[in-house]
Amino acid sequence: MAVVASGNAMAQLIFFISTIILVRIFEPDSFGLLAVFSATVGIFSAIINLRYDQAIVIEKSFEHAFLILYLCIIFSIVFFSFSLIVIFLFENQIASLLSFDISKNLTFLIPFYILFYGFFLALNQWATRQKYFYLIASYHIKRALVIC
């Protein structure tokens, strides 16, 4: 677990240093838009897999854990499909509700973020179950580098 903790610490350091640089490049409006987007998808991220991803690690049987992983992926796809339909039907209302004045196209990113984050949650728990701690740590560092 020390490997995962050091990976998280390195990722946080990268985020901190990049934030200092990005504040000088982008307008404050851009950070506000990012905050609205992050808050919106953060609400849905708690229910993407109906928290079944937590059961992947504690399940004793390998076969049952794999079935739970499969179930989480199906939940992510269903939730993605539902959110894509809702956003397609109510794009203007959602954009005005979330104050996406700059670009209404940002609302279409929400379902895709939800899909990939659902996959990430399930696969991260699978990696934890398989004790791929170096993989998890390297993922956190690479994610920090890509986001920056």
N, C-alpha and C positions, 0 to 999 in steps of 0.2 A: 504494500500500500504506500510505502514511502516513494515509490517510483511515480505513482499517480499524483501524490501530493506535490512532488517536485515539478512534474509536468504542469500542474495547475498553477503553481507559483511562477514558473517561467512564463506561462501564458498571460497571467495577470501583469507581470512586469512589461511584457510586450504591449499589452493594451494600454498601460499607463504611459509608456514612452510615446506610443503612436498618438494618443489623445492630445498630448502637448503639441505635436506637430500638426495634427488635423485641425485643431482649434484655430490655428493661424491660416489655414488654407480655405476652410469652408465658412459660410455665413451661419449665424446663429439659427436662422430659419431652417437650415438643413438639419441641424441637430434636433430641433423641435419636431420636424417631420419624422426623423428616426425614432424619437421617443414615442410619438403617437403610434407608429407602426409596431414598435417593440411591445408597447403596452397592449395593443390589440391582439397580436399573435400570442402574447404571454398568457392572456386569459384563456385562449383556446388550447394552449399547449398543456394545460393541466388536465384536460379531458380527452386528448387525442386518442390514446390507447385505453381509456377508461382505467388507467393505472395498473393494467394487467402486466405491463413491462416489469413492475416490481416483483411479480411472482416468478419471473424467469430465473432469478438468482436463487430463490429459496426452495424451488421445486426439487425434490430428491431424484426423480426419474429423468434421465436424459431425454427420453421420448416425449414425456409430458412437457418438459421445458421447451423442446423444439416446437411442439404444438402450440404452446402459449406464444412463442415468437411468431409463428405463422398467423395466429389470431390477431396479434398486435399489428402486423403488417396489413391484414385485411381491414382492421378498424381504421388504420391510417388512410387506406385507399377509399373506404366508404366516407369517412369524414371529409377527405379531400373532395370527393365527388359532390357531396352535399353542399359544402361551402362554395365550390365553384359555381354550382347552379344558383345558389342564393346570390352570390356576387354578380353573376351574369344578369339575373332578373332585376336586382335592386342596386345596380352600380352607382347611379347618381345619388340615391338616397344615402347609401353607405359612405360615399366620398364626401358628401356635405356633412354627414353626422360626425365623421372622423376629421373633418377640416383638411382634407387632402386637396387644397386649392391649387397646388402647383401642378399636380398631375393625377388625373383620375386613373391612370394606368397602374398606379401603385396598389389599388385595391385588388387587381388581379394577381399580385404577388403573394397576397395573404394565403390563398389555398395551397400554393406551391410550397411556401415556407412551412405550412402546417403538415403537408405530406412528408417533406424531407425531415422535419423535426421529429415526426412520429417514427419514421424509420430509424433516425439516430437514437431515440430513446430506447427502442427495442434492441437494436444492435449493440448499443453501449452496455445494456444489461447482459446480453449474451456474451460479450467480450469479458465482462466482469466474471460471469459464471465460468468461463473457460480459462480464467486467470491470465488473460492477455493484457497485463498491466502496462507493459512497455508500449504496446499498440495504443492503448488509451492515452497514455502520457504524450506520445508523439502526436496523436490526433489533436490534443488540446493545444500543443505548440504550433502545429501546422494551421489549425483553425485561426489562432490569433494572428499569425502571419498573413493569412489570406484576407481576413476581415480588415486588417489594417491596410 
